[in-house]
Amino acid sequence: MSSKKASVDVIFAQEPPPGPLGTFSVMAIALGSQLGIGLISFLPTAISTMGTRAWFIFPIIILLTVVYTLPLFFMSATVRTSAGASGFICAVTKNPYVIGLIQATSFFLPVYMAIFALGFTSYLSILLPGINAVVAGVLMITAFYAVNLLGTKWMARIQNIMLPILLTGLALYIAFAFANGDFSRLSPSSAEFSVGGSTGFITGSFLLFAMSFGYSCIATLGRVAKDAKKNIPHGYLICVAIVLGLFFTMGAATAIAAPIAEIGGTLIGVVARIFPTWLFVVWMIAVPGLLIATSVNGFFGVVVEALDLSARQGWLPISWTRTNKRGTKVILLTVIYVIGCIPVVTGWSVSDMASYYQFITFIAEIFGFYYIFKLPTSFKEAWEKSKFHVPDAILYIIIALAIIIKCVTMFIAAQTMNPVFIVFTLGYIAAAFVWVVLRVRSGKAQIVVGCWGDGVNLASPEASSGVNGIVTAD
């Protein structure tokens, strides 16, 4: 490789006008991402691997995921960013290799969408044994690909309609389970209280930790929110409250409603026990479908925001950011759709995809936390005016705790991973770094700074948009 240093343009983007998403829509997207695969698959799987002790472990794990994502909460309440932490990082560092590696990890995001489709098809194949699960999964992703082609407003409208119906269905589940369940299963003396040993505990906890994606994803919606510094933190807090309440009550309801042997990785055995036949059929058709639908529908928009920044910075082809007359990035949506369908067609497992996602995005998340340490100094005025301002020392402690939680979780989870998984993860990261180096050296990469707030003046006074500076890539 040549020793010649490469120059990378730094572009300071103008702040876009307010987007279409209010607090409820932001919350609905986050909640859909949390509940979809969380309740339909992760919750019953965690109970079957941990035992009925899982019902009171759930809130603890969820609170840990809240602490883990609080740095993004404070960032979103202070400045408006494009693509969440990725846009923020571009404002506080101009190292193209760090920025490029972080963006490269986002290339894996579309794969995560397949988790939702596989969770849906696992239910559908049991409810309708003769159905082709692969075709059903692809058709579901296709349906919400079509909805998102209509634009962000339509995506949000569909999400806002589905969520209240979904919450009503979950309330019915909890009520019938409590009315028909055996509360003795929750006792520490119960034979089902602790099963699976330490391995089961680790597996169940790691699955639940993967749901932190829902909290993280709304930080990427700054560009499309009406009032990002209000809508995103408020949506986050409402989402946390609902998730805590639902997992605590759903966990207890599931644990008491059926023996562990009947739960497995789905709620079907429980639903069949607690509902009359007609309601079982209605619930099984409506609720799992809505759980997954809210996840997939919102997920498209979140990933588009992440990959849009990657394309505008030159890590992906800039042509992918082209929009149709509705303002929809059709090429990016199509790429996400195709990649999301691949694991469904090739038969990846839900647990493998959750693990791959957690490990591959690990580096990006640690870098994100590190740079959020600079929030009080790099954005002093915006930070002091934030409605959620806390003393700097408290913010630093929260960020340090987030880093510790993430590192400990990854270390523990790695103990149960097979060598193939580790090789794949390291191989992906190595390939991503090589790709970043090649793009920087080719001159195709650039740094696009999309971060706006009180007192934030990153561009030179005479510049509004365009190339405002050049940094040297050593």
LUMLO-215541 format. One record per atom (N, C-alpha, C, O): x, y, z. Coordinates in steps of 0.05 Angstrom, whole numbers, plus 5000, padded with zeros to 4 digits. Each point is the difference from the previous one (the first is absolute). Layout:
REM residues N
XYZ/...
END
This chain:
REM residues 474
501749765000/498350245000/501850255000/502050015014/497250194971/501650244998/500250145026/498150005016/504250134989/500350155025/498950294998/500050155019/499149924957/498950264995/497450045017/498349825001/501550415012/497750055017/497650084983/500350144980/497449785028/497550064985/498650235014/499950025024/499050164959/498450225011/497049934999/499049894981/499750185041/497149945002/498550265004/500650155019/497449904964/498450245002/498249985025/499049795006/500750445007/498150025022/497750184992/500450244993/497249665007/497650154991/498250055024/499249815014/500150444990/498250075022/497250044988/499450194986/498849635020/497350004988/498350215014/500250055024/498150084960/498050185011/497949845015/499449774994/499550365027/497949875016/497549974983/499150204989/499849565009/497649974984/497550115014/500150045024/497750014962/497650095013/498949785018/500849774998/497350305021/498849805017/498849774984/498850054979/501549715031/498949764987/497149955008/498850165014/500049624977/497249945005/499449855026/497749985008/504449925006/499549825023/499850165026/501950145008/495849835006/499750115027/500849805021/501049784994/498650285031/500849835023/498749734998/501349795004/496150204990/498649745000/501149824978/500449765004/500250354972/501049844978/502849905006/500749774995/501050415017/502749915008/499849785021/501549804998/496850235022/499649795020/499049744987/500949795008/497250234973/498949764988/502149854984/500049755001/501950394986/502149874986/501949855019/500749774995/500050375027/501849875020/498649775013/501249785003/496350255004/498549795014/499649764982/500349775009/499150284965/499749784982/502649844997/499949754999/502450395000/502549864998/500649845025/501349794998/497850305025/500449865025/498249765003/500949785007/496550264987/498049795006/499949784980/499449775006/501150304968/499649804979/501249735006/498649815007/504050184990/501449745005/500349955030/500449775008/499550455008/500449975029/497849835013/500749815014/496850264981/497849865013/499349744985/499349805013/501050204961/499149764985/502049775001/499249774997/503350295007/502049795000/502050015023/500449805014/500850444991/502050025021/498949945028/501249855015/496450254991/498949965027/499449705006/501049905020/497549964962/499649725006/502649835000/500349815015/501550264967/502649864999/501550045026/501249815010/498950445000/501450065024/498849845024/501549905017/495850094984/498749855022/500749704998/500549875020/499550024956/500549724997/502949935005/500649775008/501350424989/502849955006/500850075029/501849875011/496850325001/500650095027/498349875021/500949955023/496650004970/498049915020/498250245007/500350214989/497949745030/498150215007/501350235015/498750215004/503849765004/501450235013/500350234980/500550235008/499249714966/500350204980/498150245004/500750224992/497049745019/498050215002/501050245016/499350234994/502449725027/501050235015/502850084991/501050215008/500249624975/502650074989/499650194976/501750174994/496049804992/499450184977/500450295006/501450144986/497249975035/500350295006/502950085005/500950224993/500749605020/502850065006/501550034974/501550194997/498249614985/501450024974/499150244984/501750144988/495749925012/499050234985/501250265012/500750184985/499449845042/501250245012/503050024992/500950234997/500549555001/502750014991/500250104971/501950154993/496249774990/500050104973/499450304999/500950144983/497549955037/499450285001/502550165008/500650204987/500849715033/502550135008/502050004976/501350204995/498749584991/501849974977/499450194978/501850094985/495649995011/499350184979/499550295009/499450174984/500949885042/499750285010/501850204987/499250234996/503349704998/501750204986/498750114974/500250234994/498549594991/498650084976/497650185006/499450194986/499349765037/497850165009/500950295005/498850194990/503449845025/501050275006/501050144975/499650244997/501749614985/500950114974/497650114984/500050224990/497849625008/497750074984/498550245012/498750154986/501449885041/498750225013/501650264998/499050215007/503549774984/501750234999/500450124972/499950244996/500549584985/500450094972/498349834981/499349775006/500150344971/498649864979/502149894981/501750144991/498249605004/502049884983/498849854977/497649935000/504050034980/499249834977/501249725006/502449975003/495949834998/500849725004/501149955028/501749835004/497350325016/500649945028/502950045007/501250214994/499949595020/502850025010/502050034977/502050135003/497349764974/501950024977/500350294992/502250094995/495650065003/500250284993/501450165021/501550194994/498049745031/501350145023/503049964999/501650185004/499349574991/502849935000/501550164979/502350095004/496449954972/501250164979/500550295008/501750134988/496849965032/500450285010/502350035019/501050225004/499849565009/502050025021/502749874992/501950035015/498149824964/502649904990/499950014969/498049974988/504450085001/500250004971/501849774990/501250024979/499149785038/501649774992/498449824981/498149875009/502550124965/498349864981/500049705004/498149864993/504050035019/500149715005/498049925022/498749794998/501350375023/498149945022/497150034990/498349835004/501250394982/497350054989/499249794981/497749905000/504250024982/499449804980/499449735012/498249864992/503350065029/499649745013/497349995014/498649804999/500650435013/497450015013/497849984980/498049855004/502350294973/498049984979/499949724988/497849904993/504449975005/500149734988/498549805017/498949814989/501050235037/498549815017/497050034995/498549815004/500650424986/497250044995/499149854975/497649974995/504349944988/499349844977/498649745008/498549884984/502050035041/498849755009/497250035010/498649805004/500550454999/497450055012/497749864985/498249895013/501750114960/497849884986/499649705007/497849904999/504449975008/499849715007/498349975025/498649805003/501650395015/498549985025/497049994995/498549895016/500650234962/497150004994/498949724996/497749955006/504049874985/499249724995/499149875026/498449815000/502650285023/499249895026/497050025003/498749815009/500250424984/497150055003/498549814982/497949885008/503050094967/498649834981/500049715009/498049864997/504350055013/500249725009/498349955025/498849785003/501050425014/498249975023/497149974992/498549845011/500850314968/497249994990/499549734987/497949885005/503950024978/499649754986/500049765019/498749804994/502750225029/499949785019/497249965011/499249785005/499450444999/497249995009/498249914978/498249835003/502250284973/498249944978/500249714992/498049884993/504450005008/500349724992/498749815019/499249784992/500550305033/498649835020/497050044997/498549815002/500750444993/497150054997/498949894974/497849894999/503950124980/499249894974/502249814991/501850094985/498249665023/502249824996/500949974970/502349944995/495850094987/500749964972/501350234986/500849984977/499450255037/501050244987/503049994996/501549895016/499550244963/502850024995/501150245016/499450234994/502249715027/500950215018/501850204987/499950245006/501749674975/501950184986/498450214983/500550245001/497549654985/498350184983/498550205018/499850234993/499249675029/498450175018/501850235012/499250235001/503349705006/501850205011/500750214980/500150245006/500549674970/500750194978/497650184993/500350244996/497349645004/497650164993/499550215022/499150234993/501449705032/499650205021/501950244997/499250235003/503349714993/502050214996/499350164975/500250255000/498849624979/499250144975/497750195005/500050224990/498149705027/497750175005/500850265013/499050224992/502949785027/500850245013/502150154985/500450245005/501049634977/501750144981/498250174982/500750234995/497049674997/498150154983/498950245016/499750224989/499649745037/499050225016/502050225003/499450244997/503149695007/502150205004/500750154974/501050225000/498449654977/500450144975/498250244997/500550184985/497349825030/498150224999/501050245016/498950224997/503249755019/501250225014/499749985030/498649835011/502950345004/500149995029/497350055013/499349875020/499150314968/497450065012/498249765000/498649945020/501449914958/498349764999/501049785019/498449875013/504250104989/501249815019/499150075028/499249825015/500950434992/499350095027/497049965005/499249915022/499150154958/497149965003/499349715005/498449945018/502849884967/499549715004/500949925027/498649845014/503750264995/501049935027/498150095022/499549865019/499550394977/498250115021/497449855002/498849995021/500349894957/497549855000/500449735013/498449915016/503849964977/500549725009/500649995030/499149815013/502350394998/500949985028/497749985020/500149825018/497850354981/497949975020/498549734999/499349895020/500450014955/498749734997/501849795013/499049825014/503650204982/501849815011/500050015031/499949785012/500250454999/500050025029/497449895013/500149895022/497750144964/497549885009/500149705001/499149875019/502150014960/500349714999/501849905022/499549795011/502750364995/501849925021/498650025028/500549835017/497850374986/498650035025/498149765005/499749905022/499050014956/498349765002/501649765009/499149845016/503250124972/501849775007/500650005030/499849805013/501050444997/500850025028/497649945018/500349865020/497450254973/497649965017/499249715001/499449905022/500549964955/499249725000/502149825013/499249815013/503350264984/502149845013/499950025030/500249795014/499450454997/499850035029/497449875011/500049905022/497950104961/497549875010/500249705000/498649875016/503150014967/500149714997/502749875009/500349764997/501650415012/502749905005/500349885028/498350025017/504149854986/500749875025/502350165012/502349984991/497150195029/502050185011/502249865015/502150125006/497549635001/502149855015/502549964983/502249955011/497550074963/502449974982/502050225004/502349974992/496950265019/501850225005/501649975025/501850165005/497549655012/501449965025/502849894996/500449824983/501650285032/502749894998/500149715006/501949864992/496250035022/499949715007/499049834977/500149765001/498850374978/498949864977/502349874984/502150114997/497349654993/502049854984/500650154974/502149964988/496150225004/500350144974/501250285004/500450154981/500249925044/501050275006/502750054987/500450214988/501449605014/502750044989/500749754984/500649795011/499450244962/500949794983/502250104981/500250244996/501349584993/502050084980/502650095012/502050034985/498250005042/502550085012/501050264990/498550174991/504249875011/501250264992/499950044970/499750234991/500549554994/499850034970/497350104992/499850184983/498149715029/497350104994/499650295007/498750154986/502449925037/499850285009/501450194980/498950214994/503549714998/501550174981/498550034973/499850214989/499349565001/498550004974/497650185002/499550164982/498949805038/497550165003/500650305004/498650164988/503349905028/500750285005/501150144975/499350234994/502349624991/501250124975/497850064980/500150204986/498049625012/497850044981/498550265007/499450164983/500049885043/498650235008/501750264997/498950214993/503749765010/501750234997/500050104971/500450244995/499249574986/499950084972/497750194994/500150144980/497949875038/497850184995/500750295004/498350184994/504049885017/500850285003/500150154974/500150244999/499849614979/499950124973/497650204998/500350214988/497549725025/497650174998/500550275011/499150204989/502449825034/500650265012/502050154983/499850244996/502249614993/502150124984/498950114974/501050214990/497149654998/499150074973/498750274998/500350144980/498349955042/498650254997/502050245000/499350224991/503149735018/502050224999/500750074971/501150214994/498449604987/500650054972/497950174986/500350074977/497549995037/497750134987/500150315002/498050134995/504349985013/500250295003/499250164975/498850215002/501949694975/499550154975/497150004993/499050184987/499449615021/497249984992/498150055023/497649964997/503450145026/498250075022/499250294998/501450174989/496249895022/499050274999/501750195018/500850214992/499849695032/501750155019/501749795013/499449905021/502950054967/501649775008/500850005029/499949795013/500950444997/501050025028/497749965020/500649965024/496950054967/497749955017/498949724994/499649845019/499850114956/498649754992/501649755007/498949815010/503750194985/501649765004/500349935030/499449785008/501550415009/500149925029/497449945012/499849815017/498150334976/497349945011/499149734990/498949845016/501550104958/499249744990/501549775013/499049795005/503650265001/501749815014/498949945028/499749765007/499650445008/499049965028/497349855000/499649835017/498750244965/497449864998/500449714993/498849825011/503050134970/500649734991/501149835023/499249785004/502750345012/501249865023/497849925020/500049775009/498250414997/497949945019/498249784991/499349825015/500050184959/498249804990/501449724998/498849805007/503750204985/501549754998/500449885027/499649765003/501150405017/500349895027/497549885010/500049775010/497850374987/497449895009/499249754985/499049815013/501350194961/499149774984/501749755006/498949785003/503850254998/501649775004/499749885029/500249765004/499450425015/499649905027/497449845001/499949785011/497950344979/497449865001/499849774980/498949795007/502150254969/500049784980/501749775009/499349764997/503150305016/501749795010/498749845022/500149754999/498650385020/498649875021/497649844989/499549775008/499050354974/497649874988/500849754985/498749795003/503550224982/500949774985/501049785018/499549764996/502050325025/501249805018/497949855016/500449765005/497350365002/498049865016/497949864982/498549835011/501450234964/497849904983/500549724990/498049864993/504550055005/500549734988/502649905011/501850155008/498649584993/502549885008/502250094980/499550054977/503049955033/502350084983/500149834975/500650114978/498949645024/500249824977/498150074978/500549944976/497350205030/498150084980/500550274988/498850084980/503150075031/500550274991/501950004976/499450104979/503049775024/501949994978/500850284991/500550175017/499549884957/500850264989/497750174990/500550204987/497049725019/497750154991/498050025022/500249875021/497850304975/497850035019/497649834993/497950015013/502349824966/497749864990/498849815022/497649995003/504149875011/499049815020/498550155022/498049905010/503050334998/498750165020/497350114990/498049985015/502050124962/497550124988/497949794998/497650055005/503249714986/498049784997/498849925027/497749915001/503850125021/499049935026/498150205012/498049935013/502550334982/498650215015/497550114985/498250105012/501849874961/497850124985/498049784991/500749774995/496750315002/498249824987/500849984970/501450174990/497649624997/501049944973/499750234981/501950074985/495750065015/499650224981/501950235004/501150134982/499549945044/501850225007/502949924994/501650174993/499049575011/502749904994/500650054970/502150104993/496049844990/500450034971/500350304993/501950074985/496450095026/500150294994/502750125010/501350154986/499449785039/502450115012/502549914984/501850164995/498349584998/502349904986/500450124972/502250034991/495650044997/500250124973/500850305003/501650104985/497250035035/500450295002/502550095015/501650154989/498849755035/502050115017/502949944991/501650194997/499249564998/502749954991/500650164974/502250104996/495849914986/500350154975/500550295005/501750124988/496750005031/500450285006/502650065014/501350204995/499549615023/502650035013/502350024980/501750185002/498349644980/502150004980/499750234980/501950134992/495649935000/499550214981/501050275010/501150154985/498449915041/500950265011/503050015000/501250224996/500149555007/503050005000/501050054972/501750174996/497449674985/501050024972/499350274988/501750124987/495949985018/499250254989/501850235008/501050164984/499549865042/501750215011/502949964993/501550194997/499349565001/502849934996/501150104973/502250104999/496149894981/500950104973/500950295002/502150074990/496250105023/500750285002/502550055016/501650184992/498849675029/502450045017/502549934984/502050145001/498049634985/502449914985/500650194977/502350054993/495650054994/500450194978/501650245010/501850094987/497550025037/501450235011/503049935004/501750174994/498849595016/502849935006/501649964974/502250114997/496749754983/501449954975/500150254982/501850024984/496350165019/500050244985/502550165006/501450114982/499349915044/502550145008/502449864989/501950134991/498149605009/502349854990/500450064970/502250044991/495649984994/500250054971/500950294995/501750044982/497250155033/500850284996/502950055007/501350194991/499849635026/502950035007/501849844982/502450015002/496449854979/501749864980/500749715007/501549874985/497450035038/500649725007/498349814983/500649774997/497150334994/498349864981/499550184976/500650245002/498549664976/499550174976/498150235006/497949965011/502850284982/498450245005/497349984984/498050125008/502049734970/497549974985/497849875016/497750034993/503049835028/498049865016/498350205016/497949925010/502950334992/498550195015/497850154983/498650175011/501249764964/498050134983/497249955011/499449795010/498950414986/497249985010/498050024978/500650104978/497049795027/497950034980/498350255007/500950155017/496949894970/498450245004/498950025029/499250225008/500649565006/499150005028/502250055020/499650015024/502950024966/502350045017/501149745011/501550005019/497649774970/500949745009/502549924986/500350024976/501749885040/502549904988/499649714991/500549815015/498650174960/499149744990/502249794998/499749775007/502750324984/502249814997/500949905027/500449765003/499950425016/500849915027/497949815012/500749795011/496850274986/497949825010/500149734987/499749805013/500950204961/500149754985/502449835009/499849765003/502550375001/502349865010/499549875027/500749775005/498050395013/499449905027/498049764998/500349805014/497850234968/498049784995/501349744991/499549795011/502350234970/501349764988/501849875022/499949765003/501750405011/501849895020/498449885023/500749795010/497150344997/498349895022/498749744993/499449845018/500150114956/498849754992/502049764999/499249775002/503350294995/502049794996/500149805024/499949764995/500250345030/500049805022/497549835002/500149775008/497650354983/497549855000/500249774980/499149785006/502050284971/500249804979/502149795006/499649764994/502650325019/502249815005/499849865026/501549815005/496650265013/499549855024/501750065024/500649825016/500150434987/501550085025/498149975024/497650024997/503649945027/498449995024/499850275013/501750174996/496149875019/499650265014/502350065019/501050225001/499749585015/502150055020/502750074988/501550165010/499249714967/502550064986/500050284990/502050145003/495849954985/499950274989/500250215022/501350204997/497349755026/500250195023/502850025010/501050215006/500449564995/502850005010/501850144980/501750165008/498149784966/501650144980/499750305002/501950154999/495649945003/499450285001/501450135024/501350214998/498449675026/501250115024/503050024998/501150205008/500249604982/502950004999/501150184978/502050145004/496749864973/501150174978/499650295005/501750164992/496249925022/499650285007/501450095025/499850235008/501649585005/501350065026/501950234997/500050195017/501849804963/502050214997/498750274995/500950205013/497149814970/498750264995/498850115025/500150255005/498749585012/498750105024/502050105020/499550215014/502749664989/502150095019/501250274991/500450185016/500149854957/500950254990/497950225006/500750235007/496849704989/497850195005/500050105028/499850245005/500549585014/500150085028/502450185006/499850195015/502449734974/502550165004/499650294991/500850185014/498149854963/499750284989/497850155014/500050255001/498049625010/497950145016/501250125025/498850185012/503549714997/501450135023/500650294994/500250165018/500049914956/500750274992/497650194999/500350234994/497349665011/497650164998/500150265016/499450214989/501449795037/499950255015/502150204991/499750245005/502549674983/502150184992/499750094971/500450234993/498949594989/499750074972/497450154994/499950154981/498149815035/497450134996/499150135027/497849945009/503950225002/499550115027/497350155002/498549945019/500950244963/497650165002/497549824997/498150025015/502049804965/497749824995/499649825024/497749945008/504549965004/499849825022/498850145025/498349895014/502550364991/499150145023/497050084997/498650035020/500550004955/497250074995/498149764997/497650024999/503649745001/498449764997/498049975023/500850045023/496749884971/498049965020/500749765018/499049985023/502849854968/500849775016/502950025009/501449805003/499550455000/502750045009/500549885028/498350035018/503949844985/500949905027/502950095004/501350084981/499749925044/502850085004/501849824982/499549774996/502650364995/501949854982/500949745012/500249804986/500450215040/501049755013/498049774998/500849774997/496650305005/497949794998/500049884972/499849764997/500450424983/500049904973/502449824995/499849794988/502650295022/502449834997/499749735013/500949804990/497850205034/499649745014/498149824984/500549764998/497450364991/498149854984/501349884975/499649774994/502150394993/501449904976/501949785008/500249794986/501250245036/501949795009/498549745006/500949794994/496850245019/498349765006/499149874975/499949754998/499350414982/499149884974/502249844987/499549784990/503050335010/502249864989/500649745015/500449794988/499550225038/500449765017/497949794994/500649764996/496950325004/497849814995/500349874973/499749764997/501050394982/500349894973/502449815000/499749784989/502550295022/502449834999/499649745016/500849794991/498050235033/499549775016/498149814986/500449764999/497550354989/498049844986/501349854977/499549764996/502250384988/501349874977/502049795010/500249794987/501250265035/501949805010/498649755009/500849784993/497050255022/498549775010/498849844976/500249764999/498750394983/498749864977/502149864983/499449784989/503050325009/502149884984/500849725010/501049844986/498550125040/500849745012/498349774989/500949775000/496850294990/498249794990/500049994969/498549844988/503150334999/499950014970/501949794988/502149935011/497049964966/501749804987/502150154983/499650234993/502649635000/502250124984/499150114973/501050214992/497149664995/499150104974/498850285003/500550184983/497949865038/498850265005/502150215004/499950224989/502149725027/502250195006/501550074975/500750234995/500049574989/501450044975/498450184981/501150184987/496349775011/498350164982/500050295009/500350184983/499449865043/499850285010/502650154996/500050224990/502349655017/502650134996/500550044970/501250204992/498049614992/500450034971/498450234988/501050154983/496649895027/498350224990/501350275008/500250184983/500749845041/501250255010/502650064984/500550234993/501149565002/502550034985/499450094971/501350184990/496749694998/499350074973/498950294998/500650154982/497949935039/498950275001/502350215002/499950204987/502149735029/502350195003/501550034974/500850224992/499649564994/501450014974/498450174980/501150154985/496249815015/498350164983/500350305006/500050164981/500149915044/500250285008/502650114991/500150224989/502149645015/502650094991/500150054970/501050204990/497849614995/500050034970/498350244992/500850144981/496949915032/498350224993/501450275006/499850194985/501649825038/501550255007/502250054980/500350224990/501349575004/502250034982/499250064971/501550134985/496149795008/499050054973/499050294997/499550094977/500150055045/499050274999/496950014998/498950224997/499849555005/497150004998/498650055027/497650065000/503849935022/498850055026/500150295007/501850154992/496249945023/499950275011/498549995026/498649815007/501850405009/498750015026/497850204999/500450244995/497149675009/497750175000/499150055029/499249815014/501050444995/499350075028/497150095001/499350214988/499049635025/497250075003/499350015029/499049815012/501550425001/499550035029/499350295005/501650184993/496149875019/499050275003/498850055028/498849825011/501650425000/498950065026/500850285009/501350144986/497849945038/500750265011/503050045002/501449845013/499550374974/502950065002/501849824984/502450035001/496449794983/501649824984/500550144973/498250054985/504450015010/500750134975/502649874990/502250105003/497449664985/502249844992/501250104974/502449964995/496050164988/501050094974/501250285002/499450145020/502249934961/501150274999/497850204995/498049944987/502250315024/497850194998/499050064972/497650054995/504349944985/499250074973/498849774985/499150034977/500849735035/499149764986/497249935010/499450025023/499049884959/497449905007/499849704995/498949855016/502150074961/500149724994/502149964978/500450174983/500949615018/502149944981/502649925014/499949955024/502350054961/502549925012/501150235016/500750214989/499549755037/500950215018/502849955011/501150175014/500049614980/502749945010/501149744990/498549844987/504050105017/501349764991/501649895024/501550155013/498349604992/501749875020/501849804987/499349894979/503050065033/501949814989/499649735013/500049985025/499749814959/499849735010/502749885001/501249934980/499950055044/502849895003/500149714995/502249885002/
END
